[in-house]
Amino acid sequence: MTYENILNDMLSRVPSNVDKREGSIIYDALAPVAFKLAEMYFQLQNFLDLVSGDTAVGEYLDRVVADYGITRKPATKAVRKIVTSGPVDIGTRWGIEGTTYVITEKISDTEYKAECEQYGSIGNHYSGQLDNIDNISGVTAVLADIIVSGEDEETDDNLRARFFSQVRSASTSGNIYDYKKWALEVPGCGGAKVFPLWNGPGTVKVLVVDENMEIDPDLPATVYDHIEAVRPIGASVTVESPQEKVINISADVYLDGSDTLENVQVKFAALIAEYLKSLTFEVYTVSYAKIGSLLLSVPGVADYSNLLVNGGNENIAIGEEEMPILGTVTLTEVL
């Protein structure tokens, strides 16, 4: 119901012997009402979107999924190793690139655990010489290994996918869907695949990846601990990361002159990386034709030839316990 449609409908109900032209008394009286009614219709449509699981966003999506016992996974703080030139007190603070870390535990005289004071993956990003926030004299410190990765708050897309997975799948007494649901409840887990009876009766294997559909070496242990805390008695559970299936691509390309080969290669690699992520735990074939279509979709590419995927010109099969990852992308310009 647009403003114009509402106004025209209202004017059509006014007797024909009344001046209804723009600027007339009746026109000027009805126009603001039509505008407010159109605005209300828009708000009503927006309201419907905010209470449906497929279109709700933010806090409204939180309220939709809460009815099914699902909550958004919160952001967590990174725990890092700090290496110092001498002993420091627990509770001292250090900073680097706008992030700050507080010493929480002593590992040795010169090694400490420190928690990032900022939530999310930003605590994983930096390493190097730290600034001395508490003005401790005679001691320097370096931010080193990640002990526990910080995770960003769960995105709407991941929460929605988890919601649909639960409401569309029968989950009862420790079946496949239960194990998948339990794995996806863990902060940082973005995908899971369950293999029942993988090593005989009473055994279950769960493969997990992070929310970027990448392998996180620390994630399986965290998922295992959570599953052990909630699963029924009796099963022997193994949680692992999938094996990586490297996909290497090469091709000769004909450019249209609107972009450089270097830029084309970067854009093409980004498209392929996203495509491969979309296949994880869902599709077990890397399509040769799809890769060709993605190459043609890159701005600057007029055509291509000699496209090779892992040295061949056919689809690549992905094993049940594998995930495809991008290896090398080599494009050669044909003049």
Secondary structure, DSSP 8 states (H G I E B T S, - for coil): --HHHHHHHHHHTS-TTS--STTSHHHHHHHHHHHHHHHHHHHHHHHHHHTSTTT--HHHHHHHHHTTT-------EEEEEEEESS---TT-EEEETTEEEEEEEEEETTEEEEEEEEESGGGGT--EE-EETT--TT--EEEEEEEE-------HHHHHHHHHHHHHS---SS-HHHHHHHHHTSTTEEEEEEEETTTSTTEEEEEEEETTSS--TTHHHHHHHHHHHHS-TT-EEEEE--EEEEEEEEEEEEE-SSS-HHHHHHHHHHHHHHHHHHHTTT--EE-HHHHHHHHHHSTTEEEEEEEEETTBSS-EE--TTEEEEEEEEEEEE--
